[in-house]
C-alpha cells in the first residue's frame, strides 16, 4: 500500500486511489457531528447558490461558512459546538465551506472518497486497513483550499503514521495546534460563530467509530455513514 499526502484543491484534483479529505477546522470534523446528530441526509457542495437551490428542492437547510458571507446567510453555522446544541434530527443538510466541501467535489480521479479528521481518525485507519487499497491519498485541504494549514497537514500525517504503524504523539500535537494562526478564531471573543469549545471538539481524538463515504450526485457529494468494526464508540 502506498500512502501519499497532498495539499489543497490542486492536490485534491490529482488525488488517486482511496482519497481522504481532511479539513480539521472545521468542515470534515463537523460532518461527523452532523451525521451523529441524526441528519437524515448530508450533502456537500461548492457554492452558496447551489446549496440554497438543493436545499429548496429537498426541503433542507444550509449549513456552512464562506469568506465575506455573513453568518446570517446560513441556517446553521460551521461549528461542532453550536450543532451539538441544535436539533438536526431527520433534517436534510446542505454543507458549503471554503475548502473541505470543495475538495470533495473535485476528486474526479479518486476510486473512493472519505471525510477524515481527528474525531474519526482510528475509524479511517481501520477502514483503510480493511480495504487494503493499492493507493491511499490524504488531502490536507488548507486555508481556503489554497494555503497550508498546520492542523490539516498534521492530521493527514497522523493518519498516515497510524496506517503505517509509525509512532504518533497526539498530546504534543494538540498542544502545538492550540497556538497556530488558524486556531486563533476559537479564542476570539468577537467570533460568535467560532466558540472556544470548537477547538476541543475538533481535537477530540477518535470520538466517532465511523467513516463518511462520498457518493457523487448531481451538484454535490452525498456523505454516507459507514460503521467501522474496531472503532471507538461516540
C-alpha positions in Angstrom: 0.0 0.0 0.0 1.3 3.4 -1.0 0.1 6.3 1.3 0.6 9.8 -0.1 -0.1 13.2 1.4 -1.1 16.1 -0.9 -2.4 19.6 -0.2 -5.2 22.0 -1.1 -7.6 21.9 -4.0 -4.8 21.3 -6.5 -3.9 18.2 -4.6 -7.5 17.0 -4.4 -7.8 17.4 -8.2 -5.0 14.9 -8.8 -5.6 12.6 -5.8 -5.9 8.9 -6.7 -7.0 5.7 -5.1 -8.8 5.8 -1.8 -8.9 9.6 -1.1 -9.4 11.1 2.3 -10.3 14.8 2.5 -9.0 16.4 5.7 -10.3 19.8 6.9 -10.0 19.8 10.7 -11.0 23.4 11.4 -13.9 22.6 10.7 -15.8 21.0 7.8 -14.7 17.4 7.9 -14.9 17.4 11.7 -18.4 18.9 11.5 -19.5 16.3 9.0 -19.1 13.6 11.7 -21.1 15.7 14.2 -23.9 16.2 11.7 -24.3 12.6 11.0 -24.0 11.6 14.6 -26.6 14.3 15.4 -29.2 12.4 13.3 -29.2 14.3 10.0 -31.4 12.3 7.5 -29.3 13.3 4.5 -26.0 15.1 4.4 -24.7 16.6 1.2 -21.8 18.9 0.5 -21.5 21.3 -2.4 -19.3 24.1 -3.6 -21.3 27.3 -3.7 -23.9 29.0 -1.6 -26.3 29.4 -4.5 -26.1 25.7 -5.3 -26.6 24.8 -1.6 -29.7 27.0 -1.5 -31.1 25.5 -4.6 -30.5 22.0 -3.5 -31.9 22.7 -0.1 -35.1 24.2 -1.7 -35.5 21.1 -3.8 -35.1 18.7 -0.8 -36.8 20.8 1.9 -33.4 21.0 3.6 -31.3 23.6 5.4 -28.0 25.2 4.5 -25.0 25.0 6.9 -21.6 26.4 6.4 -19.0 29.2 6.4 -17.7 31.3 3.5 -15.3 34.2 3.3 -17.1 37.5 3.0 -20.5 35.9 3.5 -22.4 37.0 6.7 -23.3 34.2 9.1 -27.0 35.2 8.8 -27.0 33.7 5.3 -26.8 30.2 6.8 -29.5 28.2 8.6 -26.8 26.6 10.8 -23.1 27.6 11.3 -20.0 25.6 10.7 -19.5 24.8 14.4 -19.5 21.5 16.2 -20.3 23.2 19.5 -23.3 25.0 18.0 -24.5 21.9 16.2 -24.4 19.9 19.4 -27.0 22.4 20.8 -29.2 22.3 17.7 -31.9 19.8 16.8 -30.9 18.5 13.3 -32.6 15.1 13.7 -34.3 13.9 10.5 -33.2 17.0 8.5 -31.5 17.2 5.1 -28.4 19.4 5.4 -26.5 21.1 2.6 -23.0 22.0 3.7 -20.8 24.6 1.9 -17.4 25.9 3.1 -14.2 27.5 1.7 -12.1 24.3 1.5 -13.3 21.0 2.7 -16.6 20.7 0.9 -15.0 22.0 -2.3 -12.3 19.4 -2.0 -14.8 16.6 -2.0 -16.3 18.0 -5.2 -13.1 17.9 -7.3 -11.7 14.4 -6.6 -12.5 13.2 -10.1 -9.6 10.8 -10.2 -10.5 9.0 -6.9 -11.7 5.4 -6.7 -13.4 6.2 -3.4 -13.7 9.3 -1.2 -13.8 9.7 2.6 -14.0 12.5 5.0 -11.3 12.3 7.7 -10.4 14.2 10.8 -9.0 13.7 14.3 -12.5 12.9 15.6 -12.7 9.7 13.4 -9.0 9.0 12.8 -9.0 5.5 14.1 -12.1 4.6 12.1 -10.4 5.9 9.0 -7.3 3.9 9.7 -9.3 0.7 10.4 -11.3 1.2 7.2 -8.1 1.7 5.1 -6.5 -1.4 6.7 -9.7 -3.5 6.0 -9.9 -2.3 2.4 -6.2 -2.6 1.6 -6.2 -0.3 -1.5 -3.1 -0.1 -3.6 -3.0 3.7 -3.2 -4.3 6.0 -0.4 -4.2 9.8 -0.8 -4.7 12.1 2.1 -5.6 15.6 1.1 -4.8 18.3 3.7 -7.2 21.0 2.4 -5.6 24.0 4.0 -6.9 27.5 4.4 -9.3 28.3 1.6 -8.1 25.3 -0.3 -5.0 27.3 -1.4 -2.6 27.7 1.5 -1.2 25.2 4.1 -3.0 24.8 7.4 -0.9 23.1 10.1 -3.9 21.3 11.6 -4.8 19.6 8.2 -1.2 18.6 7.4 -0.7 17.3 10.9 -3.9 15.3 10.9 -3.0 13.8 7.5 0.4 12.9 8.7 -1.1 11.4 11.9 -3.4 9.2 9.9 -0.6 8.2 7.6 1.6 7.3 10.5 -1.2 5.2 12.1 -1.7 3.3 8.8 2.0 2.6 8.5 2.4 1.9 12.2 4.8 4.8 12.9 4.8 6.5 16.4 2.5 9.4 17.0 2.2 11.8 19.9 -1.3 13.3 19.9 -0.8 15.1 23.2 2.2 17.1 21.8 0.3 17.7 18.5 -2.8 19.1 20.2 -0.7 21.4 22.4 1.1 22.8 19.3 -2.1 23.3 17.3 -3.7 25.3 20.1 -1.3 28.1 19.2 -1.4 28.1 15.4 -2.9 31.0 13.5 -5.8 29.0 12.2 -6.9 28.2 15.8 -7.0 31.9 16.9 -10.6 32.3 15.8 -11.7 29.9 18.6 -10.3 32.3 21.2 -11.6 35.5 19.7 -14.5 36.8 21.8 -15.8 38.7 18.7 -16.4 35.5 16.8 -19.7 34.2 17.9 -19.6 31.6 15.1 -16.4 30.1 16.5 -17.0 29.2 20.1 -13.9 28.2 22.1 -15.4 24.7 22.7 -14.9 24.1 19.0 -11.2 23.7 19.4 -11.5 20.8 21.9 -14.3 19.2 19.9 -12.2 19.3 16.7 -9.3 17.7 18.7 -11.5 15.1 20.4 -9.4 12.1 19.1 -11.4 9.0 18.0 -14.8 10.3 19.2 -16.6 8.6 16.4 -16.5 5.0 15.2 -17.5 5.6 11.6 -16.2 7.0 8.3 -18.2 9.2 5.9 -18.1 7.9 2.4 -18.8 10.2 -0.5 -21.3 9.3 -3.2 -21.2 11.9 -6.1 -24.7 13.2 -7.1 -25.7 16.0 -9.4 -24.4 19.2 -7.9 -22.7 17.7 -4.9 -21.5 14.8 -2.9 -23.7 12.8 -0.5 -21.9 11.6 2.6 -23.0 8.2 3.9 -22.1 6.8 7.4 -20.2 3.6 7.3 -19.6 2.0 10.7 -16.1 0.5 11.1 -15.6 -2.5 13.4 -12.8 -1.9 15.9 -13.5 1.9 16.1 -14.4 3.5 19.4 -17.9 4.5 20.2 -19.2 8.0 20.1 
